[in-house]
Amino acid sequence: MNIIITGGSFVNKGAEAMLRTVQAELARRIPGAAFYLWRLPEHYGQAAAASGFIPVALPCERTGSSSWWEKSAANKALWSLKQLVLGRDPGPLAALFSRKGLFAAACRNFLDRTNDGFAALIDVSGFAYGDELGETRFRMIRPLLAYFTFKDRPAIFLPQAWGSFEKPGMRQEIRRLLGGRKTVFYSRDETSCRFLEKALARPAGSIRSYPDIVFGFQGGGEKRGREILAGMGCTLKRPLIGVAPNMRVFERLPGKGAANPYLQSLVKLTGHCLDRHDVDIVLQANEIDSLGSRRDDRYLCGLVAAAVNRPDRCFWTREPLDAESTKALVGRFGFLIGSRFHSFVFGFSQGVPGLAVSWLHKYRELFAQFELGGHVQECRDLDAEGLIAKFESAWPERQALAPRLLAKAERLRGEVASLFDEVAARIHES
């Protein structure tokens, strides 16, 4: 049985953990299942293959091509016509008189001939559909949805953050996205539930929330975490505070480099921790672009490390780590400060409390699940002194919080297992 997945990646460690969780959980429930990744950038093909995934990309959208012809609308149309001839399945003839209809029919034929077609679509986006991100992700998934709607097979959107949907056209987009007869969607927080209810004209309270599937992710153990830290030069003689910066927060606030208030706050808090407490700092990069084609979280890690200038007690992620190793690293922290959602999921699932600088409702919702709502500060109201005060309030409680975090995480793991039982049943029914 072939299952195609969209929304994951190998750049962001949370997105990678979601891919691996889907693979592990469904492989146990659907023996012999093969897992494909939709529109994965070509340079991550080797990482995908090493993890047991098969990339699927449209030949007319070669990401490495610099040819004008291969990127042109004419080439796309020619490719579409060729697919219709090869597939002999045009679908509704009226649709072929529009460019979108022609392309959708071509994609159906292409997907149907890719290893005998696909039984189910799984979307593992963390946050992809809403006013802030616009129509880009809607456009990317349309060819897949056209295929699964035409074949009357399940399209399943696993728990993720949604919304809002107030901008013109966005409400129509989300209704089209989630309106298929066999489309199933899940929300991972209450705010997203309310956004969906409003956009889909559902009764208040009719959509419930589910835990993030990464609570079911099996990462590396304590030994692996210690190996990574030793490779950084960390002696492990002091308690560790992890700092997980987020380039998306940095980009949302004004100011470049050292003038950015987000970076300034992280530097002040990191310096405060080193000056006032007998701890070491580990700057943890959750997003790492192995090609180096854009600035990733290591850029911020390097800036913070340079600003505090304590190489004997401040260490940072320089080389790529897989999702299992990243979770193993986070598990060695005594406390986590930052803005990476899945770094906190990795931490909470191992009893590591944290303090978040938030840019989206998903952070407050996650922390509220663990009764840590006071451990969140919004980036738009960022205040270094306020952040330091929140840390000083939370730091003494860290050891007492650990058992509560572990107990809650265990319950969420059980809910994730039940969710995958349900998802597997829907796929088997098709």
N, C-alpha and C positions, 0 to 999 in steps of 0.2 A: 504494500500500500504506500503510495507516494503522498507526502504531506509537504506543502510549500509554506514557508514562513516569511513574513515581511516585518520590518520595523526593528530588527536586531542589527548589531554591528560588532566589529572587533576593535573599534577605536575606544568606545566607552565601555568600561568594565561592567557596569550595570547592564547595559544592553547585551553584552556577551554572556553574562550570567543568566539572563532571561532565555537566550537561545539554548544554552546548555541545560537549563531546567526543563524546558519543553522537550528537548531531545531525550533526556533521562526519564522523565515521568511518562511520556507517551510510549517510549520504547518498551517500558515494563508492561504497559497495558495493551499495546498493539504490536505483538511480535512480528518481526520482519519489516516494520515500517522504515521507509527511507525518507530523509529530511533534506529538503531543497531550500535555498535562500534566494529570494527574489531581488533582482537588480543590485546584487552586491558589487561594489567597486572591484575591478579586475585585480588590483594589486593585493586584495585580501583573499584571493582564490586559494592560495597555498595554506593560509591559516584555516580557512573553511574546510578544505580537504583533510587537513591534519586532525580536525575535530569531528570528522565524519559527516560533514555537510556537503551538498552538491550545489554550486552556484547556478542560477538560471538568469540569463540576461538576454534581452532582445538584440539580435544581430544588428539591427539598424540603429542601436544606441551604444555602440562601442565607446566606453569611457576613455580609452587611451587614444582615440583617433583624433588627428589634427586636420584631416581632410575636409574641405568645404563640402564636397559631394556627400560624404558619409554622414554629415551633420544636417544636410539640407532636407527641406520638406519634400522635395521631389524624390529623393532616395527613399524616404520613409513611405511615400505613396507607392513607389515601385515595389518595395519590399512587401507592402500590404497586399498588393495585387498578386504577387508571387505566392504568398501564403494561402490566399483563397484558392488558387489553382491547385496547389499541392494538397490542401485539406479537403476541398470539395464540400465545404460546409459554410455557405455564406450567411446563414441565418436569415432574418427578415430582410428581403431585398430592398425595401425602402431605405433601410439604414445605410446601404452602400452608397447612396447618393450624397452623403455628408462625409467630410474628412474624418470626423470622430467615429462615425459608424463604420467606415471602412477599416480604420485602424483597430477598433475593438474586435471586429470579425476576424481580422488577420491574427491578432493576439490569441483569440480563442483557438484558431487552427494550429498556431505554433505551440501553444501549451498542450493541446490535445495530442500532438505528435511527440512531445518531449517525454520519453520513457513511458508511453501509454497513458499520459494524462495524470491528473491529480485528484485525490479523494477529498481533500480538505485544505482550507486556507487558515493559517493561524497568524494573527497580528499581535506582535509583542511590543508595540510602541510604548515607551514610557509616557511621553507627552507629545502628541503629533497633530491633534485635531482640535482647533480652536481659533478664536479671533487673532490671537497674537502671532500664530504661525502661518495664517493665510491658507491659500488653496494648494500649496505645493504638494503636501502629502496626499491630499485628495486626488490630485492628478496622477501621482505615482501609482496609486493602488487601483485606479479605475480599470485598467486592462484585466487585472486579476479578478475584480468583482464581476466584470462582464462575463468572464469565463464561468465563474462559479454560479452566477445567476442563470446563465444559459443552460448549464449542466444540472441545475437544481441540486447542488452539493453544498455542504456547510461552509460558511465563512465565519470564523470565530475570533472575536476581538477580546483578548485576555485582559485582566484588570490593568487599567492605566488611568492617568489623569486626563480629564476631558474639559473642554470649554475655556472660556464662555463662548456663546454663539449669538452675539448681538449685532455684529457687522452685517451690512447688506449682502445677501447671498449665502452667508455661512450657515444659517439655519436650514436653508434648502440643501446645502451640501451635506450636512450631517444626516438629514432625513433620507437623502438618497443613499448615503453610505451605509446606514444601518437599517434600511427598509426592506432588505431582501427576505424572501420567505424562509430561507434557512440561515439567515444571519443571526448570530448570537453575540451579545456584547456584555462586558462586565466593567464595572467601575471600581476603583480601588480607594475612593474616599467619598465622604458625604457631600462635600461641595460639588464634586463632579457629578454626583447623582442628581443634585438639584439643577445643575446646568442642563443635563440631559433631559430631565423631566420637562423643563420649560421649552427646550428646543423641539422635543418630540411630541409635545402636547400630551404628556402623560400625567396622571394624578400625582399630587404631592405624596412622597413617601412610597411610591410604587416601585422605585428602583433602589435596590440595596447595594451596599458596598462589599467588596471582597478583598482579602489581603494581597499584597504584592507577591507574585509567584517566587521571587528571589528568596523569600523566607524558606522555601523548599530546596534551595541550592546547596549542594554539598561542596564546600571549598576545601582547601588544603588545611592541614592540622597545625598544631603548635610547633612541631619540628620545622616545618616549612617556613613558618613565620620567623622563627629564630634565625634560620639560614639567610633569609632576605635581609634582616637587620644586621647580621654579622657582615654581610657583603657591603653594606653601606658604611661600615666602620663603627656601628653602634655597639657599645660594650654590654648593654642590658643590665647595667648596675643600678640604674635609676628607673623610677616609674616613667612610662612613656605617655606623652600627649600627642595625639595625631592631629594634623591640620590638613583638611582636604579642600583646597580652593577650587573655584569654578570659573572658568573663562567666560561663561555666559553671564555671570553676575558682574564681572569686571567690565564686560562690553556694554552692559546696561547702564552703568554709571558714568558720569562725565569725568574727564581727566585722563591723560595718557601716562603710562609708566608710573613713576613714584607719586605723581599728582592725583592718582585715582583714589577716592576715599575708601573704596573696598580694600585695596591693597594697603593703604595706610592703617586701616583698622586691624587687619591681620598682622601687620608688622608690630604695631603697638601691643596687641594682645600676646603675640609670641614672645616679644621682648619682656613683657611683664611676667609671663610664666617662667622664663629662664632666670629673671632677676629675683623673683619672690619665692620660688619653689625649687626644691631639689629634684628636677625632672630633666629629661631629654625631650626634644621635639623631633617628630618625624613628619615631614611634609609629604603627603600622599597624593600622587597624581592619579586621578580616576580616568581621565581622558588622555590617551597617548596616541598620537598619530605617528605610526612607525615610519612613514615616508618623510616626515618633517616638512610637509607641504603647507602647514599652517601652524599658528601658535596653539599649543594645547596647554593642559594644566601644568606641565613642567615649566612653562614660562613664568607662571606666578610662583611656583615653588622656588625657582632660582632667584627671583626678585626678593622674596621674603628672606631666604637664606642669606643673600648678600647684604640685605639691610640690617639684619640682627648681628651678622658677622661673628658667629660662634660655631665654627666648624667642629669643635670638640663636643658640642652638645646639640647641634641642630643638623639633621640629616634629611635627605630628600630623594625621591624616586627619580632616577635618571634614565634607567633602561625600561623597556616594555615588560610588563608582567601580564600573565593571563589572569582570568577572573578568579580561578581557584587560588592562585598565589596572592592576589590582591585581598581576598577575604582572609587568608591566613595572616597577612601582614596586619590588617585592621584588628584582628582578634588579639594581637599582642598589646594593643593600646590599653591604657587605663582610663582614657577619656578621649573623645573625638570632637574637634571643633571644625566647622566648615560649611560647605554649601553643595555637597554632592549627595543626592538622595540615596543612591544605592550604597554609598559608603556607610551611611547611617543604618541601612538595612543590614549590611554585613556586620556592623558593630552591635546593634541591638540583638541580633540573633545569637551573639556570643557574649552577651551580658555587658557590653561596653556602652556606657551612657554618653550623651553628647550635648552639644550646643550648636544651633544652626543659625546661619545668616541666610534668610529665605528670600527667594524672588518669585515664588508661586505658592498657591494654596496647598500644594501637596506636602510641603514640609510641616506646616502646622497640623495637618491632618495626620501625618505619620507620627509626630510627637504626641499628639492627643491620644492616639491608640495606646501609648505607653505611659499615659498620665504625666507627660513632661511638657505640657503646653507652655509653661513659663520659660522653657529653654530655647525659645525661638525669638530672633530679632529680624524684622523686615529690612531688606537692603535699602529701601527708599527712606527709612528712618534711621539709617546707620549712624551709630554714635560709639566711638571707640571706648569712651569711659563707661558707657552703659553696657557694652559688651563685656568689658573687664569685670564689672559688677556682677553680671549674670554668671560669669565663670566662677568668681569667688564664692558665690552662693551655691553653685552646683558641685564644685570640686570636692568639698568635704563629704558629700553624700554619695560619692561614686561607688564605694564598696557596698553600702547598704542597698543601693539601687540594683545591683547586679542580679540577685536572685529573682527580683520581680520582673526584670527584663527577660531573663531566661525562661521563666514560667509563661509569660505572655507569648514569647516567640515560639515556644513549643505548641501552644494552642493554635497559633497562626499556621504553623507547619501542618497541623492536622486539617485545618480548613483548606490549605493549598492541595493536600492530597485528595480531599473530597471533591474539590473543583476539577482536578484532572480526571477523577472517576467519571464525572459528569461529561467532560469534554470528550473523553474516549468513547463513552456510550453514544454520544451524538455522531461521532465519526463512524462508528460501527453501524449505526442505523442507516447511514447513507448508502 
